[in-house]
């Protein structure tokens, strides 16, 4: 299994590419195994911590960076990266994209600019920015969610919450 995933990774990732792993890189805490696996993978590797990432994984010096949650910009598009799916995220009301893992492709896709990029949802192969952009283009009518929100939805929620007031 490990060899298949490593081969899939290296078939699409060049040495100068940046790859963001959105958590759960390994359940192992064996530093030797973790470093050996990371050294076999092409590219500059960044980790966004998942619930199964051990401190041995987190503190490997073979990561180019380790984050709990982060956002990056590619081709003037903001991408919010987290292990967990979120309903709202940084600049979600301005069209930023949210990518996550954790759910193993089991969550229904909401009508928003977010989806699961975990390898088990994508044929055990990393997902490229071009693939992400193509999928987001298919979501062109997706709502922009966030703090500015939809006034109609906000009013409906306020009306529903009346029964909980004391």
URJO-V468096 format. One record per run of one state. SS is the DSSP state (H for helix, E for strand, L for the rest). FROM is the first residue (numbers start at 1). TO is the last residue. If there is no record, write none. Layout:
SS;FROM;TO + SS;FROM;TO
This chain:
L;1;1 + H;2;12 + L;13;17 + E;18;21 + L;22;30 + H;31;40 + L;41;43 + E;44;48 + L;49;54 + H;55;58 + L;59;64 + E;65;67 + L;68;68 + E;69;74 + L;75;76 + E;77;82 + L;83;91 + H;92;94 + L;95;96 + E;97;100 + L;101;113 + E;114;116 + L;117;118 + H;119;121 + L;122;128 + H;129;138 + L;139;150 + H;151;164 + L;165;166
